């Protein structure tokens, strides 16, 4: 996958939204349990992951927001 490329779709009653690759890499696992029960993501998004991505360049991961920085960025909107 290329960084920014759509690699999954999350659907709700009202909409479908793409999930984009945060960095370039290879999908090495998909969470079959979440595929069967997608509401699991709502209960604990950190525990109930969608996929695991092996980055092409591990240094790219360090450029991503951590949880606290992401929370701050969405609070400002």
mmCIF file of the N, C-alpha and C atoms, coordinates in Angstrom:
data_MODEL
# 
_entry.id   MODEL 
# 
loop_
_atom_site.group_PDB 
_atom_site.id 
_atom_site.type_symbol 
_atom_site.label_atom_id 
_atom_site.label_alt_id 
_atom_site.label_comp_id 
_atom_site.label_asym_id 
_atom_site.label_entity_id 
_atom_site.label_seq_id 
_atom_site.pdbx_PDB_ins_code 
_atom_site.Cartn_x 
_atom_site.Cartn_y 
_atom_site.Cartn_z 
_atom_site.occupancy 
_atom_site.B_iso_or_equiv 
_atom_site.pdbx_formal_charge 
_atom_site.auth_seq_id 
_atom_site.auth_comp_id 
_atom_site.auth_asym_id 
_atom_site.auth_atom_id 
_atom_site.pdbx_PDB_model_num 
ATOM 1   N N  . UNK A 1 1  ? 0.838   -1.172  0.000  1.00 0.00 ? 1  UNK A N  1 
ATOM 2   C CA . UNK A 1 1  ? 0.000   0.000   0.000  1.00 0.00 ? 1  UNK A CA 1 
ATOM 3   C C  . UNK A 1 1  ? 0.886   1.239   0.000  1.00 0.00 ? 1  UNK A C  1 
ATOM 4   N N  . UNK A 1 2  ? 0.412   2.255   -0.674 1.00 0.00 ? 2  UNK A N  1 
ATOM 5   C CA . UNK A 1 2  ? 1.083   3.544   -0.637 1.00 0.00 ? 2  UNK A CA 1 
ATOM 6   C C  . UNK A 1 2  ? 0.475   4.371   0.493  1.00 0.00 ? 2  UNK A C  1 
ATOM 7   N N  . UNK A 1 3  ? 1.253   5.243   1.086  1.00 0.00 ? 3  UNK A N  1 
ATOM 8   C CA . UNK A 1 3  ? 0.722   6.135   2.114  1.00 0.00 ? 3  UNK A CA 1 
ATOM 9   C C  . UNK A 1 3  ? -0.428  6.933   1.520  1.00 0.00 ? 3  UNK A C  1 
ATOM 10  N N  . UNK A 1 4  ? -1.534  6.990   2.240  1.00 0.00 ? 4  UNK A N  1 
ATOM 11  C CA . UNK A 1 4  ? -2.701  7.727   1.777  1.00 0.00 ? 4  UNK A CA 1 
ATOM 12  C C  . UNK A 1 4  ? -3.637  6.931   0.895  1.00 0.00 ? 4  UNK A C  1 
ATOM 13  N N  . UNK A 1 5  ? -3.282  5.702   0.566  1.00 0.00 ? 5  UNK A N  1 
ATOM 14  C CA . UNK A 1 5  ? -4.133  4.860   -0.281 1.00 0.00 ? 5  UNK A CA 1 
ATOM 15  C C  . UNK A 1 5  ? -5.238  4.211   0.558  1.00 0.00 ? 5  UNK A C  1 
ATOM 16  N N  . UNK A 1 6  ? -6.443  4.172   0.022  1.00 0.00 ? 6  UNK A N  1 
ATOM 17  C CA . UNK A 1 6  ? -7.560  3.534   0.728  1.00 0.00 ? 6  UNK A CA 1 
ATOM 18  C C  . UNK A 1 6  ? -7.319  2.038   0.811  1.00 0.00 ? 6  UNK A C  1 
ATOM 19  N N  . UNK A 1 7  ? -7.457  1.484   2.020  1.00 0.00 ? 7  UNK A N  1 
ATOM 20  C CA . UNK A 1 7  ? -7.238  0.050   2.162  1.00 0.00 ? 7  UNK A CA 1 
ATOM 21  C C  . UNK A 1 7  ? -8.356  -0.662  2.909  1.00 0.00 ? 7  UNK A C  1 
ATOM 22  N N  . UNK A 1 8  ? -9.332  0.083   3.392  1.00 0.00 ? 8  UNK A N  1 
ATOM 23  C CA . UNK A 1 8  ? -10.496 -0.514  4.050  1.00 0.00 ? 8  UNK A CA 1 
ATOM 24  C C  . UNK A 1 8  ? -11.649 0.483   3.963  1.00 0.00 ? 8  UNK A C  1 
ATOM 25  N N  . UNK A 1 9  ? -12.843 -0.030  4.219  1.00 0.00 ? 9  UNK A N  1 
ATOM 26  C CA . UNK A 1 9  ? -14.038 0.816   4.258  1.00 0.00 ? 9  UNK A CA 1 
ATOM 27  C C  . UNK A 1 9  ? -14.777 0.510   5.548  1.00 0.00 ? 9  UNK A C  1 
ATOM 28  N N  . UNK A 1 10 ? -15.166 1.567   6.244  1.00 0.00 ? 10 UNK A N  1 
ATOM 29  C CA . UNK A 1 10 ? -15.968 1.441   7.454  1.00 0.00 ? 10 UNK A CA 1 
ATOM 30  C C  . UNK A 1 10 ? -17.358 1.962   7.107  1.00 0.00 ? 10 UNK A C  1 
ATOM 31  N N  . UNK A 1 11 ? -18.362 1.119   7.334  1.00 0.00 ? 11 UNK A N  1 
ATOM 32  C CA . UNK A 1 11 ? -19.728 1.498   6.995  1.00 0.00 ? 11 UNK A CA 1 
ATOM 33  C C  . UNK A 1 11 ? -20.562 1.697   8.250  1.00 0.00 ? 11 UNK A C  1 
ATOM 34  N N  . UNK A 1 12 ? -21.452 2.658   8.178  1.00 0.00 ? 12 UNK A N  1 
ATOM 35  C CA . UNK A 1 12 ? -22.444 2.866   9.233  1.00 0.00 ? 12 UNK A CA 1 
ATOM 36  C C  . UNK A 1 12 ? -23.801 2.912   8.547  1.00 0.00 ? 12 UNK A C  1 
ATOM 37  N N  . UNK A 1 13 ? -24.831 3.158   9.319  1.00 0.00 ? 13 UNK A N  1 
ATOM 38  C CA . UNK A 1 13 ? -26.172 3.252   8.756  1.00 0.00 ? 13 UNK A CA 1 
ATOM 39  C C  . UNK A 1 13 ? -26.256 4.408   7.769  1.00 0.00 ? 13 UNK A C  1 
ATOM 40  N N  . UNK A 1 14 ? -25.546 5.504   8.068  1.00 0.00 ? 14 UNK A N  1 
ATOM 41  C CA . UNK A 1 14 ? -25.661 6.713   7.265  1.00 0.00 ? 14 UNK A CA 1 
ATOM 42  C C  . UNK A 1 14 ? -24.591 6.898   6.196  1.00 0.00 ? 14 UNK A C  1 
ATOM 43  N N  . UNK A 1 15 ? -23.429 6.228   6.334  1.00 0.00 ? 15 UNK A N  1 
ATOM 44  C CA . UNK A 1 15 ? -22.329 6.522   5.410  1.00 0.00 ? 15 UNK A CA 1 
ATOM 45  C C  . UNK A 1 15 ? -21.329 5.382   5.338  1.00 0.00 ? 15 UNK A C  1 
ATOM 46  N N  . UNK A 1 16 ? -20.487 5.447   4.335  1.00 0.00 ? 16 UNK A N  1 
ATOM 47  C CA . UNK A 1 16 ? -19.333 4.562   4.206  1.00 0.00 ? 16 UNK A CA 1 
ATOM 48  C C  . UNK A 1 16 ? -18.106 5.457   4.078  1.00 0.00 ? 16 UNK A C  1 
ATOM 49  N N  . UNK A 1 17 ? -17.069 5.154   4.841  1.00 0.00 ? 17 UNK A N  1 
ATOM 50  C CA . UNK A 1 17 ? -15.861 5.976   4.834  1.00 0.00 ? 17 UNK A CA 1 
ATOM 51  C C  . UNK A 1 17 ? -14.634 5.117   4.598  1.00 0.00 ? 17 UNK A C  1 
ATOM 52  N N  . UNK A 1 18 ? -13.750 5.598   3.752  1.00 0.00 ? 18 UNK A N  1 
ATOM 53  C CA . UNK A 1 18 ? -12.499 4.894   3.502  1.00 0.00 ? 18 UNK A CA 1 
ATOM 54  C C  . UNK A 1 18 ? -11.574 5.033   4.701  1.00 0.00 ? 18 UNK A C  1 
ATOM 55  N N  . UNK A 1 19 ? -10.749 4.014   4.916  1.00 0.00 ? 19 UNK A N  1 
ATOM 56  C CA . UNK A 1 19 ? -9.662  4.055   5.881  1.00 0.00 ? 19 UNK A CA 1 
ATOM 57  C C  . UNK A 1 19 ? -8.390  4.046   5.050  1.00 0.00 ? 19 UNK A C  1 
ATOM 58  N N  . UNK A 1 20 ? -7.525  5.011   5.285  1.00 0.00 ? 20 UNK A N  1 
ATOM 59  C CA . UNK A 1 20 ? -6.336  5.199   4.467  1.00 0.00 ? 20 UNK A CA 1 
ATOM 60  C C  . UNK A 1 20 ? -5.088  4.684   5.175  1.00 0.00 ? 20 UNK A C  1 
ATOM 61  N N  . UNK A 1 21 ? -4.143  4.191   4.405  1.00 0.00 ? 21 UNK A N  1 
ATOM 62  C CA . UNK A 1 21 ? -2.864  3.746   4.948  1.00 0.00 ? 21 UNK A CA 1 
ATOM 63  C C  . UNK A 1 21 ? -2.120  4.958   5.510  1.00 0.00 ? 21 UNK A C  1 
ATOM 64  N N  . UNK A 1 22 ? -1.713  4.912   6.765  1.00 0.00 ? 22 UNK A N  1 
ATOM 65  C CA . UNK A 1 22 ? -1.019  6.058   7.351  1.00 0.00 ? 22 UNK A CA 1 
ATOM 66  C C  . UNK A 1 22 ? 0.416   6.203   6.836  1.00 0.00 ? 22 UNK A C  1 
ATOM 67  N N  . UNK A 1 23 ? 1.010   5.086   6.441  1.00 0.00 ? 23 UNK A N  1 
ATOM 68  C CA . UNK A 1 23 ? 2.359   5.055   5.871  1.00 0.00 ? 23 UNK A CA 1 
ATOM 69  C C  . UNK A 1 23 ? 2.369   3.996   4.775  1.00 0.00 ? 23 UNK A C  1 
ATOM 70  N N  . UNK A 1 24 ? 3.381   4.022   3.932  1.00 0.00 ? 24 UNK A N  1 
ATOM 71  C CA . UNK A 1 24 ? 3.519   2.978   2.915  1.00 0.00 ? 24 UNK A CA 1 
ATOM 72  C C  . UNK A 1 24 ? 3.894   1.669   3.603  1.00 0.00 ? 24 UNK A C  1 
ATOM 73  N N  . UNK A 1 25 ? 3.314   0.583   3.145  1.00 0.00 ? 25 UNK A N  1 
ATOM 74  C CA . UNK A 1 25 ? 3.647   -0.691  3.757  1.00 0.00 ? 25 UNK A CA 1 
ATOM 75  C C  . UNK A 1 25 ? 2.828   -1.835  3.218  1.00 0.00 ? 25 UNK A C  1 
ATOM 76  N N  . UNK A 1 26 ? 2.973   -2.964  3.879  1.00 0.00 ? 26 UNK A N  1 
ATOM 77  C CA . UNK A 1 26 ? 2.289   -4.194  3.495  1.00 0.00 ? 26 UNK A CA 1 
ATOM 78  C C  . UNK A 1 26 ? 1.319   -4.603  4.602  1.00 0.00 ? 26 UNK A C  1 
ATOM 79  N N  . UNK A 1 27 ? 0.092   -4.901  4.234  1.00 0.00 ? 27 UNK A N  1 
ATOM 80  C CA . UNK A 1 27 ? -0.870  -5.407  5.214  1.00 0.00 ? 27 UNK A CA 1 
ATOM 81  C C  . UNK A 1 27 ? -0.447  -6.839  5.553  1.00 0.00 ? 27 UNK A C  1 
ATOM 82  N N  . UNK A 1 28 ? -0.160  -7.090  6.835  1.00 0.00 ? 28 UNK A N  1 
ATOM 83  C CA . UNK A 1 28 ? 0.304   -8.409  7.258  1.00 0.00 ? 28 UNK A CA 1 
ATOM 84  C C  . UNK A 1 28 ? -0.736  -9.158  8.083  1.00 0.00 ? 28 UNK A C  1 
ATOM 85  N N  . UNK A 1 29 ? -1.805  -8.475  8.488  1.00 0.00 ? 29 UNK A N  1 
ATOM 86  C CA . UNK A 1 29 ? -2.874  -9.130  9.242  1.00 0.00 ? 29 UNK A CA 1 
ATOM 87  C C  . UNK A 1 29 ? -4.145  -8.298  9.156  1.00 0.00 ? 29 UNK A C  1 
ATOM 88  N N  . UNK A 1 30 ? -5.268  -8.991  9.186  1.00 0.00 ? 30 UNK A N  1 
ATOM 89  C CA . UNK A 1 30 ? -6.579  -8.351  9.258  1.00 0.00 ? 30 UNK A CA 1 
ATOM 90  C C  . UNK A 1 30 ? -7.316  -8.982  10.434 1.00 0.00 ? 30 UNK A C  1 
ATOM 91  N N  . UNK A 1 31 ? -8.051  -8.201  11.178 1.00 0.00 ? 31 UNK A N  1 
ATOM 92  C CA . UNK A 1 31 ? -8.740  -8.682  12.366 1.00 0.00 ? 31 UNK A CA 1 
ATOM 93  C C  . UNK A 1 31 ? -10.097 -9.269  11.972 1.00 0.00 ? 31 UNK A C  1 
ATOM 94  N N  . UNK A 1 32 ? -10.154 -10.573 11.850 1.00 0.00 ? 32 UNK A N  1 
ATOM 95  C CA . UNK A 1 32 ? -11.381 -11.253 11.434 1.00 0.00 ? 32 UNK A CA 1 
ATOM 96  C C  . UNK A 1 32 ? -12.504 -11.072 12.453 1.00 0.00 ? 32 UNK A C  1 
ATOM 97  N N  . UNK A 1 33 ? -12.169 -10.972 13.721 1.00 0.00 ? 33 UNK A N  1 
ATOM 98  C CA . UNK A 1 33 ? -13.192 -10.780 14.757 1.00 0.00 ? 33 UNK A CA 1 
ATOM 99  C C  . UNK A 1 33 ? -13.928 -9.458  14.563 1.00 0.00 ? 33 UNK A C  1 
ATOM 100 N N  . UNK A 1 34 ? -13.174 -8.405  14.244 1.00 0.00 ? 34 UNK A N  1 
ATOM 101 C CA . UNK A 1 34 ? -13.796 -7.106  14.019 1.00 0.00 ? 34 UNK A CA 1 
ATOM 102 C C  . UNK A 1 34 ? -14.617 -7.126  12.729 1.00 0.00 ? 34 UNK A C  1 
ATOM 103 N N  . UNK A 1 35 ? -14.173 -7.883  11.742 1.00 0.00 ? 35 UNK A N  1 
ATOM 104 C CA . UNK A 1 35 ? -14.953 -8.010  10.502 1.00 0.00 ? 35 UNK A CA 1 
ATOM 105 C C  . UNK A 1 35 ? -16.320 -8.619  10.776 1.00 0.00 ? 35 UNK A C  1 
ATOM 106 N N  . UNK A 1 36 ? -16.371 -9.566  11.707 1.00 0.00 ? 36 UNK A N  1 
ATOM 107 C CA . UNK A 1 36 ? -17.629 -10.225 12.070 1.00 0.00 ? 36 UNK A CA 1 
ATOM 108 C C  . UNK A 1 36 ? -18.493 -9.344  12.975 1.00 0.00 ? 36 UNK A C  1 
ATOM 109 N N  . UNK A 1 37 ? -17.847 -8.550  13.815 1.00 0.00 ? 37 UNK A N  1 
ATOM 110 C CA . UNK A 1 37 ? -18.553 -7.702  14.793 1.00 0.00 ? 37 UNK A CA 1 
ATOM 111 C C  . UNK A 1 37 ? -17.925 -6.312  14.805 1.00 0.00 ? 37 UNK A C  1 
ATOM 112 N N  . UNK A 1 38 ? -18.183 -5.501  13.775 1.00 0.00 ? 38 UNK A N  1 
ATOM 113 C CA . UNK A 1 38 ? -17.518 -4.199  13.674 1.00 0.00 ? 38 UNK A CA 1 
ATOM 114 C C  . UNK A 1 38 ? -17.811 -3.246  14.827 1.00 0.00 ? 38 UNK A C  1 
ATOM 115 N N  . UNK A 1 39 ? -18.900 -3.475  15.545 1.00 0.00 ? 39 UNK A N  1 
ATOM 116 C CA . UNK A 1 39 ? -19.210 -2.604  16.686 1.00 0.00 ? 39 UNK A CA 1 
ATOM 117 C C  . UNK A 1 39 ? -18.146 -2.694  17.772 1.00 0.00 ? 39 UNK A C  1 
ATOM 118 N N  . UNK A 1 40 ? -17.277 -3.715  17.717 1.00 0.00 ? 40 UNK A N  1 
ATOM 119 C CA . UNK A 1 40 ? -16.191 -3.851  18.687 1.00 0.00 ? 40 UNK A CA 1 
ATOM 120 C C  . UNK A 1 40 ? -15.270 -2.628  18.673 1.00 0.00 ? 40 UNK A C  1 
ATOM 121 N N  . UNK A 1 41 ? -15.116 -2.004  17.513 1.00 0.00 ? 41 UNK A N  1 
ATOM 122 C CA . UNK A 1 41 ? -14.255 -0.821  17.405 1.00 0.00 ? 41 UNK A CA 1 
ATOM 123 C C  . UNK A 1 41 ? -14.797 0.298   18.282 1.00 0.00 ? 41 UNK A C  1 
ATOM 124 N N  . UNK A 1 42 ? -16.110 0.431   18.373 1.00 0.00 ? 42 UNK A N  1 
ATOM 125 C CA . UNK A 1 42 ? -16.712 1.484   19.199 1.00 0.00 ? 42 UNK A CA 1 
ATOM 126 C C  . UNK A 1 42 ? -16.448 1.276   20.679 1.00 0.00 ? 42 UNK A C  1 
ATOM 127 N N  . UNK A 1 43 ? -16.318 0.034   21.106 1.00 0.00 ? 43 UNK A N  1 
ATOM 128 C CA . UNK A 1 43 ? -16.103 -0.231  22.529 1.00 0.00 ? 43 UNK A CA 1 
ATOM 129 C C  . UNK A 1 43 ? -14.657 0.020   22.946 1.00 0.00 ? 43 UNK A C  1 
ATOM 130 N N  . UNK A 1 44 ? -13.691 -0.259  22.059 1.00 0.00 ? 44 UNK A N  1 
ATOM 131 C CA . UNK A 1 44 ? -12.280 -0.025  22.377 1.00 0.00 ? 44 UNK A CA 1 
ATOM 132 C C  . UNK A 1 44 ? -11.483 -0.020  21.077 1.00 0.00 ? 44 UNK A C  1 
ATOM 133 N N  . UNK A 1 45 ? -11.324 1.153   20.510 1.00 0.00 ? 45 UNK A N  1 
ATOM 134 C CA . UNK A 1 45 ? -10.669 1.275   19.202 1.00 0.00 ? 45 UNK A CA 1 
ATOM 135 C C  . UNK A 1 45 ? -9.193  0.886   19.239 1.00 0.00 ? 45 UNK A C  1 
ATOM 136 N N  . UNK A 1 46 ? -8.538  0.979   20.389 1.00 0.00 ? 46 UNK A N  1 
ATOM 137 C CA . UNK A 1 46 ? -7.124  0.610   20.472 1.00 0.00 ? 46 UNK A CA 1 
ATOM 138 C C  . UNK A 1 46 ? -6.952  -0.905  20.557 1.00 0.00 ? 46 UNK A C  1 
ATOM 139 N N  . UNK A 1 47 ? -7.837  -1.574  21.223 1.00 0.00 ? 47 UNK A N  1 
ATOM 140 C CA . UNK A 1 47 ? -7.761  -3.030  21.355 1.00 0.00 ? 47 UNK A CA 1 
ATOM 141 C C  . UNK A 1 47 ? -8.285  -3.728  20.098 1.00 0.00 ? 47 UNK A C  1 
ATOM 142 N N  . UNK A 1 48 ? -9.298  -3.191  19.487 1.00 0.00 ? 48 UNK A N  1 
ATOM 143 C CA . UNK A 1 48 ? -9.980  -3.842  18.362 1.00 0.00 ? 48 UNK A CA 1 
ATOM 144 C C  . UNK A 1 48 ? -9.544  -3.230  17.038 1.00 0.00 ? 48 UNK A C  1 
ATOM 145 N N  . UNK A 1 49 ? -8.331  -3.512  16.662 1.00 0.00 ? 49 UNK A N  1 
ATOM 146 C CA . UNK A 1 49 ? -7.713  -2.991  15.451 1.00 0.00 ? 49 UNK A CA 1 
ATOM 147 C C  . UNK A 1 49 ? -8.335  -3.606  14.199 1.00 0.00 ? 49 UNK A C  1 
ATOM 148 N N  . UNK A 1 50 ? -8.178  -2.920  13.070 1.00 0.00 ? 50 UNK A N  1 
ATOM 149 C CA . UNK A 1 50 ? -8.712  -3.395  11.796 1.00 0.00 ? 50 UNK A CA 1 
ATOM 150 C C  . UNK A 1 50 ? -7.691  -4.209  11.020 1.00 0.00 ? 50 UNK A C  1 
ATOM 151 N N  . UNK A 1 51 ? -6.456  -3.710  10.968 1.00 0.00 ? 51 UNK A N  1 
ATOM 152 C CA . UNK A 1 51 ? -5.401  -4.381  10.208 1.00 0.00 ? 51 UNK A CA 1 
ATOM 153 C C  . UNK A 1 51 ? -4.051  -4.005  10.800 1.00 0.00 ? 51 UNK A C  1 
ATOM 154 N N  . UNK A 1 52 ? -3.045  -4.806  10.482 1.00 0.00 ? 52 UNK A N  1 
ATOM 155 C CA . UNK A 1 52 ? -1.674  -4.487  10.875 1.00 0.00 ? 52 UNK A CA 1 
ATOM 156 C C  . UNK A 1 52 ? -0.884  -4.241  9.598  1.00 0.00 ? 52 UNK A C  1 
ATOM 157 N N  . UNK A 1 53 ? -0.116  -3.180  9.625  1.00 0.00 ? 53 UNK A N  1 
ATOM 158 C CA . UNK A 1 53 ? 0.627   -2.740  8.459  1.00 0.00 ? 53 UNK A CA 1 
ATOM 159 C C  . UNK A 1 53 ? 2.122   -2.757  8.787  1.00 0.00 ? 53 UNK A C  1 
ATOM 160 N N  . UNK A 1 54 ? 2.894   -3.463  7.986  1.00 0.00 ? 54 UNK A N  1 
ATOM 161 C CA . UNK A 1 54 ? 4.352   -3.467  8.137  1.00 0.00 ? 54 UNK A CA 1 
ATOM 162 C C  . UNK A 1 54 ? 4.888   -2.342  7.269  1.00 0.00 ? 54 UNK A C  1 
ATOM 163 N N  . UNK A 1 55 ? 5.464   -1.298  7.889  1.00 0.00 ? 55 UNK A N  1 
ATOM 164 C CA . UNK A 1 55 ? 5.891   -0.139  7.109  1.00 0.00 ? 55 UNK A CA 1 
ATOM 165 C C  . UNK A 1 55 ? 7.104   -0.449  6.233  1.00 0.00 ? 55 UNK A C  1 
ATOM 166 N N  . UNK A 1 56 ? 7.141   0.177   5.078  1.00 0.00 ? 56 UNK A N  1 
ATOM 167 C CA . UNK A 1 56 ? 8.305   0.087   4.204  1.00 0.00 ? 56 UNK A CA 1 
ATOM 168 C C  . UNK A 1 56 ? 9.492   0.761   4.882  1.00 0.00 ? 56 UNK A C  1 
ATOM 169 N N  . UNK A 1 57 ? 9.233   1.901   5.502  1.00 0.00 ? 57 UNK A N  1 
ATOM 170 C CA . UNK A 1 57 ? 10.261  2.672   6.191  1.00 0.00 ? 57 UNK A CA 1 
ATOM 171 C C  . UNK A 1 57 ? 9.794   2.906   7.624  1.00 0.00 ? 57 UNK A C  1 
ATOM 172 N N  . UNK A 1 58 ? 10.414  2.231   8.574  1.00 0.00 ? 58 UNK A N  1 
ATOM 173 C CA . UNK A 1 58 ? 9.993   2.332   9.979  1.00 0.00 ? 58 UNK A CA 1 
ATOM 174 C C  . UNK A 1 58 ? 10.053  3.765   10.498 1.00 0.00 ? 58 UNK A C  1 
ATOM 175 N N  . UNK A 1 59 ? 10.932  4.589   9.959  1.00 0.00 ? 59 UNK A N  1 
ATOM 176 C CA . UNK A 1 59 ? 11.044  5.977   10.407 1.00 0.00 ? 59 UNK A CA 1 
ATOM 177 C C  . UNK A 1 59 ? 9.772   6.771   10.118 1.00 0.00 ? 59 UNK A C  1 
ATOM 178 N N  . UNK A 1 60 ? 8.992   6.353   9.123  1.00 0.00 ? 60 UNK A N  1 
ATOM 179 C CA . UNK A 1 60 ? 7.745   7.060   8.800  1.00 0.00 ? 60 UNK A CA 1 
ATOM 180 C C  . UNK A 1 60 ? 6.742   6.982   9.950  1.00 0.00 ? 60 UNK A C  1 
ATOM 181 N N  . UNK A 1 61 ? 6.788   5.915   10.724 1.00 0.00 ? 61 UNK A N  1 
ATOM 182 C CA . UNK A 1 61 ? 5.861   5.745   11.846 1.00 0.00 ? 61 UNK A CA 1 
ATOM 183 C C  . UNK A 1 61 ? 6.079   6.848   12.877 1.00 0.00 ? 61 UNK A C  1 
ATOM 184 N N  . UNK A 1 62 ? 7.320   7.247   13.072 1.00 0.00 ? 62 UNK A N  1 
ATOM 185 C CA . UNK A 1 62 ? 7.643   8.299   14.029 1.00 0.00 ? 62 UNK A CA 1 
ATOM 186 C C  . UNK A 1 62 ? 7.073   9.651   13.664 1.00 0.00 ? 62 UNK A C  1 
ATOM 187 N N  . UNK A 1 63 ? 6.658   9.832   12.417 1.00 0.00 ? 63 UNK A N  1 
ATOM 188 C CA . UNK A 1 63 ? 6.086   11.096  11.965 1.00 0.00 ? 63 UNK A CA 1 
ATOM 189 C C  . UNK A 1 63 ? 4.581   11.182  12.223 1.00 0.00 ? 63 UNK A C  1 
ATOM 190 N N  . UNK A 1 64 ? 3.969   10.078  12.655 1.00 0.00 ? 64 UNK A N  1 
ATOM 191 C CA . UNK A 1 64 ? 2.530   10.053  12.905 1.00 0.00 ? 64 UNK A CA 1 
ATOM 192 C C  . UNK A 1 64 ? 2.210   10.674  14.262 1.00 0.00 ? 64 UNK A C  1 
ATOM 193 N N  . UNK A 1 65 ? 0.978   11.133  14.421 1.00 0.00 ? 65 UNK A N  1 
ATOM 194 C CA . UNK A 1 65 ? 0.531   11.679  15.700 1.00 0.00 ? 65 UNK A CA 1 
ATOM 195 C C  . UNK A 1 65 ? 0.353   10.565  16.717 1.00 0.00 ? 65 UNK A C  1 
ATOM 196 N N  . UNK A 1 66 ? 0.715   10.830  17.971 1.00 0.00 ? 66 UNK A N  1 
ATOM 197 C CA . UNK A 1 66 ? 0.365   9.893   19.030 1.00 0.00 ? 66 UNK A CA 1 
ATOM 198 C C  . UNK A 1 66 ? -1.073  10.196  19.470 1.00 0.00 ? 66 UNK A C  1 
ATOM 199 N N  . UNK A 1 67 ? -1.599  9.408   20.384 1.00 0.00 ? 67 UNK A N  1 
ATOM 200 C CA . UNK A 1 67 ? -2.987  9.544   20.803 1.00 0.00 ? 67 UNK A CA 1 
ATOM 201 C C  . UNK A 1 67 ? -3.294  10.942  21.345 1.00 0.00 ? 67 UNK A C  1 
ATOM 202 N N  . UNK A 1 68 ? -2.414  11.459  22.181 1.00 0.00 ? 68 UNK A N  1 
ATOM 203 C CA . UNK A 1 68 ? -2.649  12.782  22.787 1.00 0.00 ? 68 UNK A CA 1 
ATOM 204 C C  . UNK A 1 68 ? -2.645  13.882  21.727 1.00 0.00 ? 68 UNK A C  1 
ATOM 205 N N  . UNK A 1 69 ? -1.713  13.836  20.801 1.00 0.00 ? 69 UNK A N  1 
ATOM 206 C CA . UNK A 1 69 ? -1.648  14.858  19.745 1.00 0.00 ? 69 UNK A CA 1 
ATOM 207 C C  . UNK A 1 69 ? -2.865  14.762  18.830 1.00 0.00 ? 69 UNK A C  1 
ATOM 208 N N  . UNK A 1 70 ? -3.306  13.543  18.543 1.00 0.00 ? 70 UNK A N  1 
ATOM 209 C CA . UNK A 1 70 ? -4.497  13.386  17.703 1.00 0.00 ? 70 UNK A CA 1 
ATOM 210 C C  . UNK A 1 70 ? -5.727  13.965  18.414 1.00 0.00 ? 70 UNK A C  1 
ATOM 211 N N  . UNK A 1 71 ? -5.868  13.667  19.695 1.00 0.00 ? 71 UNK A N  1 
ATOM 212 C CA . UNK A 1 71 ? -7.003  14.185  20.466 1.00 0.00 ? 71 UNK A CA 1 
ATOM 213 C C  . UNK A 1 71 ? -7.008  15.710  20.441 1.00 0.00 ? 71 UNK A C  1 
ATOM 214 N N  . UNK A 1 72 ? -5.845  16.321  20.639 1.00 0.00 ? 72 UNK A N  1 
ATOM 215 C CA . UNK A 1 72 ? -5.759  17.785  20.582 1.00 0.00 ? 72 UNK A CA 1 
ATOM 216 C C  . UNK A 1 72 ? -6.154  18.309  19.211 1.00 0.00 ? 72 UNK A C  1 
ATOM 217 N N  . UNK A 1 73 ? -5.753  17.616  18.158 1.00 0.00 ? 73 UNK A N  1 
ATOM 218 C CA . UNK A 1 73 ? -6.037  18.109  16.800 1.00 0.00 ? 73 UNK A CA 1 
ATOM 219 C C  . UNK A 1 73 ? -7.529  18.071  16.483 1.00 0.00 ? 73 UNK A C  1 
ATOM 220 N N  . UNK A 1 74 ? -8.248  17.091  16.998 1.00 0.00 ? 74 UNK A N  1 
ATOM 221 C CA . UNK A 1 74 ? -9.682  17.040  16.710 1.00 0.00 ? 74 UNK A CA 1 
ATOM 222 C C  . UNK A 1 74 ? -10.492 17.924  17.640 1.00 0.00 ? 74 UNK A C  1 
ATOM 223 N N  . UNK A 1 75 ? -9.940  18.251  18.810 1.00 0.00 ? 75 UNK A N  1 
ATOM 224 C CA . UNK A 1 75 ? -10.621 19.171  19.714 1.00 0.00 ? 75 UNK A CA 1 
ATOM 225 C C  . UNK A 1 75 ? -10.636 20.576  19.146 1.00 0.00 ? 75 UNK A C  1 
ATOM 226 N N  . UNK A 1 76 ? -9.646  20.900  18.332 1.00 0.00 ? 76 UNK A N  1 
ATOM 227 C CA . UNK A 1 76 ? -9.532  22.250  17.763 1.00 0.00 ? 76 UNK A CA 1 
ATOM 228 C C  . UNK A 1 76 ? -10.503 22.471  16.594 1.00 0.00 ? 76 UNK A C  1 
ATOM 229 N N  . UNK A 1 77 ? -11.169 21.437  16.154 1.00 0.00 ? 77 UNK A N  1 
ATOM 230 C CA . UNK A 1 77 ? -12.033 21.559  14.973 1.00 0.00 ? 77 UNK A CA 1 
ATOM 231 C C  . UNK A 1 77 ? -13.413 22.007  15.320 1.00 0.00 ? 77 UNK A C  1 
# 
